[in-house]
Amino acid sequence: MVSNVTCSLCNGIIEHKFIPMKEWGISGTLCGKCYSKKIFEHYPGSHERTNQ
């Protein structure tokens, strides 16, 4: 089943949708790439994954 949902920022097709944080002021859903970009903008600096 192919989703026809598009990302609110890049208008690309979303395979796995992410809900933006309220602080971002974005309505709709985001693709993984745009969500990661916004997370990095919201929490700048270096980060390490802890659930490896």
Phi, psi and omega in degrees: 000125182263132179276140177257012180282135180246156180290138180292338181263309186257354182062017176281159178291135182264124174272319176227117186274145178240142179267125180289153176291148181301325182297338183282340180067032181249129176261148181100200183241161181239152172280168182299321181295313181290324178297315179298319179297315180292322177299315180297321178293322183284325179238076183293158179114185180269144182226147177239138176288136181254350184255040182275000000 
